[in-house]
Amino acid sequence: MRLSHYQSIFALNIAQLIVIIFKHKFTCTLGEAWRPPEMAKIYKQLGKGIKGSQHCKKLALDINLFKDGKYLRTTEAHAYFGGLWETLHPNNRWGGRYGDGNHYEMLTRKV
């Protein structure tokens, strides 16, 4: 499949997730989505990411989660939504599985 196919599915899944977040009386804002490869390289050097980030393929989004106006920074705060994210498509992966709780991504291959 073409990358654009995965990007379209990812966008639809993100929209579904955001609706679910709001239905559960949380709110959210969007963090980093697209990351230029040059920035991924810098992040890797700083120990903040990986060179081959799904952000570079437009297949990742960092979601800032809020409840009653309070920013929820912990991985645990995202756990319910992360688990749900992974049910929306078999290639969806939640960053909380490796300590990056607000990171939601899609792989172009099944792990």
C-alpha positions in Angstrom: 0.0 0.0 0.0 1.1 3.6 -0.6 2.1 5.9 2.2 -0.8 8.2 1.4 -3.2 5.3 2.1 -1.8 4.8 5.6 -1.9 8.6 6.2 -5.6 8.8 5.3 -6.4 5.9 7.7 -4.3 7.5 10.4 -6.1 10.9 10.0 -9.5 9.2 10.2 -8.4 7.2 13.3 -7.1 10.4 15.0 -10.5 12.1 14.3 -12.3 9.1 15.9 -10.0 9.2 18.9 -10.5 13.0 19.4 -14.3 12.5 19.3 -14.0 9.7 21.9 -11.7 11.9 24.1 -14.4 14.7 24.2 -17.2 12.2 24.7 -15.4 11.1 27.9 -15.5 14.7 29.1 -11.8 15.3 28.5 -10.4 17.9 26.1 -7.2 17.9 24.1 -5.0 20.0 21.9 -2.7 18.8 19.2 1.0 18.6 19.7 3.6 17.7 17.2 2.4 15.9 14.1 4.8 16.3 11.1 8.5 16.4 12.0 11.1 17.2 9.3 13.8 14.5 9.0 16.4 17.2 10.0 14.6 17.8 13.3 14.3 14.0 13.9 18.0 13.8 13.6 18.5 16.6 16.1 16.0 15.0 18.6 17.9 11.7 18.3 21.2 13.4 19.1 19.4 14.9 22.2 18.0 11.6 23.2 14.4 12.8 22.7 13.4 10.6 19.8 14.5 8.4 16.9 15.8 9.3 13.5 13.1 7.2 11.7 10.2 8.7 13.6 6.7 8.1 12.3 6.2 11.8 12.6 8.5 12.2 9.6 5.9 10.1 7.6 3.0 12.1 8.9 1.9 8.9 10.8 2.2 10.2 14.4 0.6 12.8 16.6 1.3 13.9 20.1 -2.0 14.7 21.9 -2.1 17.1 24.9 -4.8 15.7 27.2 -6.8 17.8 29.7 -9.5 17.1 32.3 -11.4 20.0 33.9 -8.8 22.4 32.4 -5.8 20.6 34.0 -3.1 19.3 31.7 -2.5 15.6 32.2 1.2 15.0 31.7 1.4 11.3 32.7 1.5 8.2 30.6 -1.1 6.8 33.0 -3.6 9.6 32.1 -3.5 8.4 28.5 -3.7 4.7 29.2 -7.4 4.3 28.5 -7.2 6.3 25.2 -4.0 4.6 24.2 -5.5 1.2 24.6 -8.5 2.3 22.6 -6.3 3.8 19.9 -4.8 0.4 19.3 -8.2 -1.1 18.7 -9.0 1.3 15.9 -6.5 -0.3 13.5 -4.1 -3.3 13.8 -1.2 -1.0 12.8 -1.9 1.6 15.5 0.6 1.8 18.3 0.4 3.8 21.5 3.6 5.4 22.8 2.7 4.6 26.3 4.0 1.1 25.7 7.5 2.6 25.7 7.1 5.6 28.0 5.8 8.2 25.6 2.2 8.4 26.8 0.9 11.3 24.6 2.3 9.7 21.4 -0.1 8.0 19.0 1.2 6.5 15.8 0.5 4.1 12.9 3.0 1.7 11.4 3.1 0.9 7.7 3.8 -2.7 8.6 2.4 -4.9 11.4 4.9 -5.6 14.2 
